[in-house]
């Protein structure tokens, strides 16, 4: 269960309420906001890796504020 996992907070979150946390269990990756931990997004390591590579390549820059 996601609540039993060891969660790692993003170092970019700082002391703000905009904290993103990640945990893994085998090939499953869980992502949540620390201020609302009941809502968890689940994906696989392969899908998250593909998304990270796309983000690093600038594929999502048009979403930036």
NUTORTI-223478 format. One record per atom (N, C-alpha, C): residue number from 1; residue in one letter; x, y, z; atom name. Coordinates in nm, 3 decimals. Layout:
ATOM     n   res         u         v         w   atom
ATOM   NUM     A         X         Y         Z     CA
...
//
This chain:
ATOM     n   res         u         v         w   atom
ATOM     1     X     0.085    -0.118     0.000      N
ATOM     1     X     0.000     0.000     0.000     CA
ATOM     1     X     0.090     0.124     0.000      C
ATOM     2     X     0.052     0.227    -0.076      N
ATOM     2     X     0.136     0.347    -0.087     CA
ATOM     2     X     0.170     0.413     0.046      C
ATOM     3     X     0.082     0.411     0.144      N
ATOM     3     X     0.111     0.479     0.270     CA
ATOM     3     X     0.221     0.409     0.349      C
ATOM     4     X     0.249     0.282     0.317      N
ATOM     4     X     0.352     0.207     0.387     CA
ATOM     4     X     0.490     0.221     0.323      C
ATOM     5     X     0.501     0.295     0.215      N
ATOM     5     X     0.627     0.309     0.143     CA
ATOM     5     X     0.714     0.420     0.202      C
ATOM     6     X     0.839     0.421     0.164      N
ATOM     6     X     0.930     0.529     0.202     CA
ATOM     6     X     0.924     0.635     0.093      C
ATOM     7     X     0.875     0.753     0.129      N
ATOM     7     X     0.855     0.862     0.034     CA
ATOM     7     X     0.974     0.956     0.035      C
ATOM     8     X     1.014     1.002    -0.083      N
ATOM     8     X     1.123     1.097    -0.097     CA
ATOM     8     X     1.067     1.227    -0.152      C
ATOM     9     X     1.095     1.337    -0.082      N
ATOM     9     X     1.046     1.469    -0.124     CA
ATOM     9     X     1.145     1.532    -0.221      C
ATOM    10     X     1.093     1.599    -0.322      N
ATOM    10     X     1.178     1.670    -0.417     CA
ATOM    10     X     1.258     1.779    -0.348      C
ATOM    11     X     1.386     1.788    -0.380      N
ATOM    11     X     1.470     1.893    -0.321     CA
ATOM    11     X     1.431     2.031    -0.373      C
ATOM    12     X     1.356     2.037    -0.481      N
ATOM    12     X     1.311     2.164    -0.536     CA
ATOM    12     X     1.185     2.216    -0.466      C
ATOM    13     X     1.128     2.136    -0.379      N
ATOM    13     X     1.005     2.175    -0.310     CA
ATOM    13     X     1.028     2.282    -0.205      C
ATOM    14     X     1.142     2.281    -0.140      N
ATOM    14     X     1.171     2.379    -0.036     CA
ATOM    14     X     1.074     2.368     0.080      C
ATOM    15     X     1.045     2.481     0.145      N
ATOM    15     X     0.955     2.484     0.259     CA
ATOM    15     X     0.813     2.524     0.220      C
ATOM    16     X     0.785     2.525     0.092      N
ATOM    16     X     0.653     2.566     0.045     CA
ATOM    16     X     0.556     2.449     0.053      C
ATOM    17     X     0.431     2.478     0.026      N
ATOM    17     X     0.329     2.372     0.026     CA
ATOM    17     X     0.328     2.294    -0.105      C
ATOM    18     X     0.412     2.331    -0.200      N
ATOM    18     X     0.416     2.268    -0.332     CA
ATOM    18     X     0.515     2.152    -0.336      C
ATOM    19     X     0.502     2.059    -0.245      N
ATOM    19     X     0.598     1.950    -0.233     CA
ATOM    19     X     0.549     1.827    -0.308      C
ATOM    20     X     0.636     1.772    -0.391      N
ATOM    20     X     0.606     1.649    -0.463     CA
ATOM    20     X     0.692     1.539    -0.403      C
ATOM    21     X     0.630     1.425    -0.381      N
ATOM    21     X     0.700     1.311    -0.322     CA
ATOM    21     X     0.687     1.191    -0.415      C
ATOM    22     X     0.788     1.103    -0.411      N
ATOM    22     X     0.788     0.985    -0.497     CA
ATOM    22     X     0.831     0.864    -0.414      C
ATOM    23     X     0.776     0.748    -0.447      N
ATOM    23     X     0.813     0.622    -0.383     CA
ATOM    23     X     0.804     0.512    -0.488      C
ATOM    24     X     0.879     0.404    -0.467      N
ATOM    24     X     0.873     0.292    -0.560     CA
ATOM    24     X     0.849     0.162    -0.485      C
ATOM    25     X     0.791     0.068    -0.555      N
ATOM    25     X     0.769    -0.067    -0.503     CA
ATOM    25     X     0.781    -0.160    -0.622      C
ATOM    26     X     0.899    -0.217    -0.639      N
ATOM    26     X     0.925    -0.297    -0.758     CA
ATOM    26     X     0.929    -0.207    -0.880      C
ATOM    27     X     0.849    -0.238    -0.980      N
ATOM    27     X     0.845    -0.158    -1.103     CA
ATOM    27     X     0.740    -0.048    -1.096      C
ATOM    28     X     0.666    -0.040    -0.986      N
ATOM    28     X     0.560     0.059    -0.972     CA
ATOM    28     X     0.616     0.185    -0.906      C
ATOM    29     X     0.579     0.301    -0.961      N
ATOM    29     X     0.621     0.431    -0.908     CA
ATOM    29     X     0.497     0.505    -0.862      C
ATOM    30     X     0.504     0.563    -0.744      N
ATOM    30     X     0.394     0.640    -0.687     CA
ATOM    30     X     0.439     0.786    -0.673      C
ATOM    31     X     0.353     0.878    -0.712      N
ATOM    31     X     0.381     1.021    -0.700     CA
ATOM    31     X     0.263     1.085    -0.628      C
ATOM    32     X     0.293     1.174    -0.533      N
ATOM    32     X     0.187     1.243    -0.460     CA
ATOM    32     X     0.233     1.382    -0.419      C
ATOM    33     X     0.136     1.464    -0.380      N
ATOM    33     X     0.164     1.594    -0.320     CA
ATOM    33     X     0.163     1.575    -0.169      C
ATOM    34     X     0.262     1.632    -0.101      N
ATOM    34     X     0.273     1.608     0.043     CA
ATOM    34     X     0.158     1.670     0.121      C
ATOM    35     X     0.095     1.775     0.068      N
ATOM    35     X    -0.015     1.838     0.141     CA
ATOM    35     X    -0.148     1.765     0.118      C
ATOM    36     X    -0.151     1.667     0.028      N
ATOM    36     X    -0.272     1.587     0.004     CA
ATOM    36     X    -0.229     1.444    -0.029      C
ATOM    37     X    -0.169     1.373     0.067      N
ATOM    37     X    -0.111     1.242     0.040     CA
ATOM    37     X    -0.210     1.131     0.004      C
ATOM    38     X    -0.338     1.156     0.019      N
ATOM    38     X    -0.437     1.053    -0.016     CA
ATOM    38     X    -0.450     1.037    -0.167      C
ATOM    39     X    -0.415     1.141    -0.242      N
ATOM    39     X    -0.423     1.136    -0.388     CA
ATOM    39     X    -0.286     1.096    -0.443      C
ATOM    40     X    -0.281     0.977    -0.504      N
ATOM    40     X    -0.155     0.922    -0.552     CA
ATOM    40     X    -0.169     0.885    -0.699      C
ATOM    41     X    -0.070     0.924    -0.778      N
ATOM    41     X    -0.062     0.886    -0.919     CA
ATOM    41     X     0.031     0.766    -0.927      C
ATOM    42     X    -0.011     0.663    -0.999      N
ATOM    42     X     0.069     0.542    -1.013     CA
ATOM    42     X     0.111     0.525    -1.158      C
ATOM    43     X     0.237     0.489    -1.179      N
ATOM    43     X     0.288     0.462    -1.313     CA
ATOM    43     X     0.398     0.357    -1.302      C
ATOM    44     X     0.467     0.331    -1.410      N
ATOM    44     X     0.579     0.236    -1.407     CA
ATOM    44     X     0.709     0.313    -1.420      C
ATOM    45     X     0.819     0.248    -1.383      N
ATOM    45     X     0.950     0.313    -1.396     CA
ATOM    45     X     0.979     0.347    -1.541      C
ATOM    46     X     0.942     0.259    -1.633      N
ATOM    46     X     0.968     0.284    -1.776     CA
ATOM    46     X     0.890     0.406    -1.826      C
ATOM    47     X     0.764     0.418    -1.787      N
ATOM    47     X     0.682     0.533    -1.831     CA
ATOM    47     X     0.732     0.661    -1.768      C
ATOM    48     X     0.770     0.657    -1.641      N
ATOM    48     X     0.823     0.777    -1.576     CA
ATOM    48     X     0.955     0.818    -1.639      C
ATOM    49     X     1.040     0.721    -1.671      N
ATOM    49     X     1.167     0.751    -1.736     CA
ATOM    49     X     1.144     0.817    -1.872      C
ATOM    50     X     1.047     0.769    -1.948      N
ATOM    50     X     1.016     0.829    -2.078     CA
ATOM    50     X     0.967     0.973    -2.060      C
ATOM    51     X     0.884     0.996    -1.959      N
ATOM    51     X     0.833     1.132    -1.933     CA
ATOM    51     X     0.947     1.224    -1.892      C
ATOM    52     X     1.037     1.178    -1.806      N
ATOM    52     X     1.150     1.260    -1.762     CA
ATOM    52     X     1.240     1.294    -1.881      C
ATOM    53     X     1.266     1.197    -1.968      N
ATOM    53     X     1.348     1.226    -2.087     CA
ATOM    53     X     1.281     1.330    -2.175      C
ATOM    54     X     1.149     1.321    -2.189      N
ATOM    54     X     1.076     1.421    -2.267     CA
ATOM    54     X     1.082     1.559    -2.203      C
ATOM    55     X     1.069     1.564    -2.071      N
ATOM    55     X     1.076     1.692    -2.000     CA
ATOM    55     X     1.215     1.754    -2.016      C
ATOM    56     X     1.319     1.673    -2.003      N
ATOM    56     X     1.455     1.724    -2.020     CA
ATOM    56     X     1.480     1.774    -2.162      C
ATOM    57     X     1.411     1.715    -2.258      N
ATOM    57     X     1.426     1.754    -2.398     CA
ATOM    57     X     1.342     1.877    -2.433      C
ATOM    58     X     1.262     1.926    -2.337      N
ATOM    58     X     1.183     2.045    -2.359     CA
ATOM    58     X     1.044     2.021    -2.417      C
ATOM    59     X     1.000     1.896    -2.422      N
ATOM    59     X     0.870     1.863    -2.482     CA
ATOM    59     X     0.751     1.924    -2.408      C
ATOM    60     X     0.770     1.963    -2.281      N
ATOM    60     X     0.660     2.015    -2.202     CA
ATOM    60     X     0.679     2.162    -2.164      C
ATOM    61     X     0.776     2.228    -2.226      N
ATOM    61     X     0.807     2.368    -2.192     CA
ATOM    61     X     0.689     2.460    -2.214      C
ATOM    62     X     0.598     2.427    -2.304      N
ATOM    62     X     0.482     2.516    -2.329     CA
ATOM    62     X     0.385     2.516    -2.212      C
ATOM    63     X     0.402     2.425    -2.116      N
ATOM    63     X     0.318     2.424    -1.995     CA
ATOM    63     X     0.373     2.515    -1.885      C
ATOM    64     X     0.496     2.561    -1.898      N
ATOM    64     X     0.560     2.641    -1.794     CA
ATOM    64     X     0.483     2.771    -1.770      C
ATOM    65     X     0.483     2.813    -1.645      N
ATOM    65     X     0.414     2.935    -1.607     CA
ATOM    65     X     0.498     3.056    -1.641      C
//
